Amino acid sequence: MRASSQLLWLFTALVIPASCVLKGWLTDANGAEYISELTAFRQTLDQPLDSARGVRVLIAGGSNAASSYDSSAITEATGVPTFNLGLLDEGLHFSNVFGIVEERARAGDIVILSSLRFLVPQSHGGNLRQVAFGRDRWRLPTGSLPIEFGTFEGWIPFAPLFGETTLIRSLLIFKQWHELPEAAATDSESAHLRTFPHVVFDSRGDWANCTESTRPTPLNFSSELHEKSKAYLAALKAFAQRLGARGVQLRLTIPSVLIKEADRDRWDSEMQALLAEDHGAEFLPFDVNQHLSSDRSKFCDTYAHLLRSQAATNSEPVIQAIQTMRASRRS
């Protein structure tokens, strides 16, 4: 134990001063440039959303929400303008998924939240840095090192070293979310985006080019899911309360994911326990065969991204829920 403590102090004494020196080499210049670009992209997508009159449907969540729903089909079937606010990499932190909805939702709107956090605990820990992106304020995770000594668990933040590089990575992910079909990357952007998949979103925010299956690996079952998700579920309940106070209706849905058939009963049990709890908002009907699929051919590049050809079918429960909600308002 003593030797471990000495190693920790030696590591801290060497790395933190070095990180402060390296910070001088990592500036926010590129970050400021990207913020300007991305604000313009966001404004392009926000124009039809902001100009839509009356009730709107806002689909929220991570990249699974972006790939798994057909906003045009929902609009056509319900007569309610529908827009997808799904964020890649689950917005880097769940507070960003909530924040982008709260910034845009208005009284009478219906929000459908399809979050992978119901199935996969938040992986980012430690420091969060707040950054302004146009009308939004994002909380971005900075570099942190998990430590555990005896009963103590915590994080050592390395914001001086990783703050700027994490910011640039976050902005690149944000850029992908905003890339419209007619927007071609410049040579310099292509170099920066080389390590990221090419993602194109249509004018309603749906992931438009998730069209070919790579037969991805299924999501592994986690027996600690419920315990590790407590912070998210508490934040979700507060989010639901804030929306409700503004006259915004929130509905929750389990995202459609690829699982191992052998894990189906365990997943079903876990989901039933989740559905039985009070989250401040109702869940849409849960279909164990639709939401938990073992058919790899239905998915694009990961266990959470349905093919575009599956989006219309996956949108049917949302369509039915919206039609029911609209009918109850009229009665």
C-alpha positions in Angstrom: 0.0 0.0 0.0 2.8 2.4 0.9 4.7 1.6 -2.3 1.6 2.3 -4.3 1.1 5.6 -2.6 4.7 6.6 -3.3 4.3 5.7 -7.0 1.1 7.8 -7.2 2.8 10.8 -5.7 5.8 10.4 -8.0 3.6 10.1 -11.0 1.6 13.2 -10.0 4.7 15.2 -9.3 6.1 14.4 -12.8 3.0 14.5 -15.0 1.1 17.5 -13.7 4.1 19.9 -14.2 4.7 18.4 -17.6 1.1 18.8 -18.5 1.2 22.5 -17.6 4.2 23.0 -19.9 2.5 21.1 -22.7 -0.6 23.3 -22.3 1.4 26.1 -23.9 1.7 24.1 -27.1 -2.1 23.3 -27.2 -4.1 26.5 -27.9 -7.8 27.1 -28.4 -7.3 28.7 -31.8 -8.5 25.6 -33.7 -11.3 25.3 -31.2 -12.5 28.8 -31.8 -12.5 28.2 -35.5 -14.5 25.1 -35.2 -17.0 26.7 -32.8 -17.6 29.4 -35.5 -18.1 26.8 -38.2 -20.3 24.6 -36.1 -22.6 27.4 -34.9 -23.3 28.1 -38.6 -24.1 24.3 -39.2 -26.4 24.2 -36.2 -28.2 27.3 -37.3 -28.8 25.6 -40.7 -30.5 22.7 -39.0 -32.3 24.9 -36.5 -34.0 27.0 -39.2 -36.8 24.5 -40.1 -37.2 23.4 -36.5 -37.5 27.0 -35.2 -39.9 28.1 -38.0 -42.3 25.1 -37.5 -45.5 26.3 -36.1 -47.6 24.7 -33.4 -46.7 21.4 -31.7 -43.5 19.7 -32.8 -42.0 16.3 -32.1 -38.4 16.3 -31.0 -36.5 13.0 -31.0 -33.6 13.1 -28.5 -30.8 10.7 -27.4 -27.6 9.5 -28.9 -26.5 8.3 -32.3 -29.0 5.4 -32.0 -31.8 7.9 -32.0 -30.3 9.6 -35.1 -30.1 6.3 -37.0 -33.2 4.6 -35.7 -36.1 6.9 -36.5 -37.6 8.4 -39.7 -38.6 11.9 -38.9 -40.3 12.4 -42.3 -42.4 9.3 -41.9 -43.5 10.4 -38.4 -44.3 13.8 -39.8 -46.4 12.4 -42.6 -48.3 9.9 -40.4 -49.1 12.3 -37.6 -49.2 15.7 -39.3 -46.8 16.9 -36.6 -43.4 18.4 -37.7 -40.7 16.0 -36.4 -37.0 16.7 -35.9 -34.2 14.6 -34.7 -31.8 16.0 -32.1 -29.8 12.8 -31.7 -26.1 13.4 -30.8 -23.2 11.2 -31.8 -21.3 9.6 -29.0 -24.4 10.2 -26.8 -23.4 13.9 -26.8 -20.2 13.1 -24.9 -22.2 13.5 -21.7 -25.9 13.0 -21.0 -26.3 16.6 -19.8 -25.7 17.7 -23.4 -28.6 15.5 -24.6 -30.9 17.2 -22.1 -29.5 20.6 -22.7 -30.0 20.7 -26.5 -33.6 19.7 -26.0 -34.3 22.3 -23.3 -32.8 25.0 -25.4 -35.2 24.3 -28.2 -38.4 22.8 -26.7 -41.4 25.0 -26.2 -44.8 24.5 -24.6 -46.9 21.9 -26.3 -44.0 20.0 -27.9 -43.6 16.3 -27.5 -40.1 14.9 -26.8 -39.2 11.3 -27.4 -36.1 10.3 -25.6 -34.3 7.2 -26.9 -31.1 6.9 -24.8 -28.4 4.3 -24.8 -27.8 5.2 -21.2 -30.8 2.9 -20.4 -28.6 0.0 -21.6 -25.0 1.2 -21.2 -23.8 3.3 -18.2 -22.2 6.7 -18.8 -18.5 5.9 -19.5 -17.1 9.4 -19.0 -16.0 10.4 -15.4 -14.0 13.1 -13.7 -13.8 16.6 -14.9 -16.4 18.3 -17.1 -15.6 21.6 -18.9 -18.3 23.9 -20.1 -18.0 25.3 -23.6 -20.4 27.7 -25.5 -21.5 26.5 -28.9 -23.7 29.2 -30.3 -27.0 29.1 -28.3 -25.9 25.9 -26.5 -23.6 25.3 -23.5 -21.9 21.9 -23.6 -20.3 20.0 -20.8 -17.3 18.2 -22.2 -15.3 15.6 -20.3 -11.6 16.3 -20.0 -8.8 13.8 -19.4 -9.0 12.0 -16.1 -7.3 9.0 -14.6 -9.4 6.7 -12.4 -7.7 5.8 -9.1 -8.6 3.3 -6.4 -6.9 2.8 -3.1 -8.7 0.6 -0.6 -12.2 1.9 -0.2 -11.4 5.2 -2.0 -12.4 5.7 -5.6 -11.9 8.8 -7.6 -10.4 10.6 -10.6 -7.3 12.6 -11.1 -8.1 15.3 -13.7 -5.6 16.2 -16.3 -7.4 19.2 -17.8 -4.1 21.2 -18.4 -2.8 18.4 -20.6 -6.0 17.1 -22.3 -8.4 20.0 -22.1 -7.7 21.4 -25.5 -7.3 18.1 -27.3 -10.6 16.8 -25.8 -12.2 20.1 -26.9 -11.1 19.6 -30.5 -12.2 15.9 -30.5 -15.6 17.0 -29.1 -16.0 19.7 -31.8 -15.1 17.2 -34.5 -17.9 14.9 -33.3 -20.2 17.9 -33.1 -19.2 18.7 -36.7 -20.2 15.3 -37.9 -23.6 15.7 -36.4 -24.1 18.9 -38.4 -22.8 17.7 -41.7 -25.5 18.1 -44.3 -25.5 16.1 -47.6 -24.5 19.1 -49.6 -21.6 20.0 -47.3 -18.3 18.7 -48.5 -15.3 18.7 -46.2 -12.3 20.7 -47.2 -8.9 19.0 -47.4 -7.8 20.2 -44.0 -11.1 19.0 -42.4 -10.7 15.6 -44.1 -7.3 15.2 -42.5 -8.8 16.0 -39.1 -11.8 13.7 -39.6 -9.8 10.7 -40.9 -10.2 8.7 -37.7 -14.0 9.2 -37.6 -16.7 7.4 -39.6 -18.3 9.5 -42.4 -21.7 10.5 -41.1 -24.3 12.5 -43.1 -27.5 13.9 -41.6 -30.5 15.1 -43.5 -32.3 18.4 -42.9 -34.4 16.9 -40.2 -31.4 15.6 -38.3 -31.8 11.9 -39.3 -28.7 9.8 -40.0 -29.1 9.5 -43.8 -26.3 7.2 -44.9 -26.4 4.4 -42.4 -27.4 2.1 -45.2 -25.0 -0.9 -45.2 -24.6 -3.6 -42.6 -21.1 -4.6 -41.3 -22.7 -7.2 -39.1 -21.5 -5.6 -35.9 -20.7 -7.2 -32.5 -23.7 -7.5 -30.1 -23.9 -5.5 -26.9 -22.6 -7.4 -23.9 -25.0 -7.8 -21.0 -24.0 -6.0 -17.8 -25.2 -7.3 -14.4 -24.2 -3.9 -12.8 -26.2 -1.8 -15.3 -28.9 -0.7 -12.8 -26.4 0.3 -10.1 -24.1 2.2 -12.5 -27.1 4.0 -14.1 -28.4 5.7 -10.9 -26.8 9.1 -11.5 -28.3 9.1 -15.0 -31.7 8.1 -13.9 -31.8 10.7 -11.2 -30.8 13.4 -13.8 -33.4 12.1 -16.1 -36.2 12.5 -13.5 -35.1 16.1 -12.9 -35.0 16.7 -16.7 -38.6 15.4 -17.0 -39.7 17.7 -14.2 -38.2 20.7 -15.9 -39.8 19.9 -19.2 -43.2 19.3 -17.5 -43.1 22.6 -15.8 -42.8 24.3 -19.2 -45.7 22.3 -20.7 -43.5 19.9 -22.7 -44.5 16.3 -22.8 -41.8 13.7 -22.5 -42.0 10.1 -23.4 -39.2 7.5 -23.0 -38.3 4.5 -25.2 -35.8 1.7 -24.9 -33.5 2.0 -28.0 -33.4 -0.9 -30.4 -30.0 -2.7 -30.0 -28.2 -5.8 -31.1 -27.8 -8.4 -28.3 -26.7 -12.0 -28.0 -29.7 -14.4 -28.1 -28.3 -16.2 -25.1 -28.7 -13.0 -23.1 -32.3 -12.2 -24.1 -33.9 -13.3 -20.8 -31.4 -11.4 -18.7 -31.9 -8.3 -20.8 -35.7 -8.6 -20.6 -35.6 -8.9 -16.9 -33.3 -5.9 -16.6 -35.6 -3.8 -18.8 -38.8 -4.8 -16.9 -37.1 -3.7 -13.7 -36.2 -0.4 -15.4 -39.8 0.1 -16.7 -41.3 -0.5 -13.3 -39.5 2.5 -11.7 -40.6 6.1 -11.6 -38.6 8.2 -14.0 -40.9 11.2 -14.2 -42.2 10.2 -17.6 -43.9 7.2 -19.3 -42.2 4.7 -21.4 -43.6 3.7 -24.8 -44.6 0.1 -25.0 -41.6 -2.2 -24.8 -41.4 -5.1 -27.3 -38.6 -7.5 -26.3 -38.2 -8.8 -29.9 -38.1 -5.4 -31.5 -36.0 -3.5 -29.0 -33.7 -6.4 -28.3 -32.7 -8.0 -31.6 -30.2 -10.7 -32.4 -30.4 -10.2 -36.1 -27.1 -8.5 -37.1 -28.3 -7.8 -40.6 -30.6 -5.1 -39.3 -27.7 -3.0 -37.9 -25.3 -0.7 -39.6 -21.8 -0.3 -38.0 -22.5 -0.9 -34.3 -25.0 -2.7 -32.0 -26.8 0.7 -31.5 -27.3 1.9 -35.1 -30.2 0.4 -37.0 -30.0 0.5 -40.8 -31.9 3.3 -42.5 -34.2 0.7 -44.0 -35.4 -0.3 -40.5 -36.1 3.3 -39.3 -39.6 3.5 -40.6 -40.7 0.3 -38.8 -38.9 1.4 -35.6 -40.8 4.7 -35.8 -44.3 3.0 -35.7 -44.5 2.9 -31.8 -43.6 6.6 -31.8 -46.3 7.3 -34.4 -48.9 5.4 -32.4 -48.0 7.2 -29.2 -48.2 10.7 -30.8 -51.5 9.9 -32.4 -52.8 8.7 -29.0 -51.5 11.8 -27.2 -53.0 14.1 -29.9 -56.4 12.4 -29.6 -56.4 12.7 -25.8 -55.7 16.4 -26.1 -58.7 16.9 -28.4 -61.1 14.9 -26.2 
